[in-house]
């Protein structure tokens, strides 16, 4: 039996699972780098519907404080991964650029 702090969250996918699906989906491999701030509107237009389907699988029970806390922790770790992995390239200095 799981202790209260180890119980699974309300439901839905973990943020890491959603990121893994994005990485595995060839559709998202067509995102063009180097568009600056315009990449957000371009990405929303081209991939918004597909991203929405994935996001809808991430669920939070807002009536349960523990679930909300776990989901906030998921988001925090996801951001750490995006920041750290996105800023690292072998043979290069770490580029701490969360924006791109």
N, C-alpha and C positions, 0 to 999 in steps of 0.2 A: 504494500500500500504506500502511496506517495504521501509525504508530509504536505501540509498546506502550502508551503513555499515551493514545492516541486510539482504541484498539480499542473496538468496541461492547461494552456490558455483556452479561452472560450471556443475557439474554432478558427477555421480558415488556415491559410498558409502562413508560414513564418516568412519574414522579409527576405531571409537568405534563399528560401525556395523560389520566391518571386524573382530575385536577382539571377538565380541559376537558370530559370526559364527564359529570361531575357537574353542571357548570354548564349544559350543553346539555340535560340530561335533565329534562323538565318534572315528573317525579315528585319530584325533589328541590327543586323550586320551592315545594312546599307546606309546607316547614319553617316553623314559626311562631316568630318572634322574640319575645323578652321573657319566656321561660319560666325564666330564671335557670338554676341548676344542673340543674334537671329536664329541660332540653333534651337532655342527653346520654342519659338513660334513654328519653325519648320518641323520640329519633332512632334509638336502637338497636332499639327495638321496631318502629317503623314502617318503617325503611329498612335494618335490619341485613342482611337477606338480599341485597338489591341491592348494598349496599356491599361485602359479602363477595365477591360475584362480581367486582367491580372490583378489590378488593385481591388476590384470587387471581391476577390478571393481572400483578401486580408481583412479579417473581421475583428472588432473590438466589442466586448460587452461593457458598455459604458456605465452599467449599473453595478459593476464589480470593480472595486478599487484595485484589487490585486491584478486583475486582467489588464486594466489600464496601465498599471505600473510595468507589467511585463511587456506590453506592446511599446511603451516608451523606451524601454531598454532595448527591444529589438531594433527600433528606429535608430537609437544611439549607436549600436554596434554596426548597423548597416552603413551609417554615415562614416564611421571610422574606416570600414572596409573600402568604401568608395574613395575616400580621401587618401588613404594610404596606398591602395593598389593603383588608383588612378594617377597618383603623383610619382610612381616609381617606374623607372625604365632601366633595364640593365645597361651598365656602362655610362649612365648619366647621373648627374646630381639629382637628388630628390626635389621634385617640383611641387611644393605645397600650395597647389592652386585648386581649391575646391570648386571654383567657379566653372572651370572647363573640365 
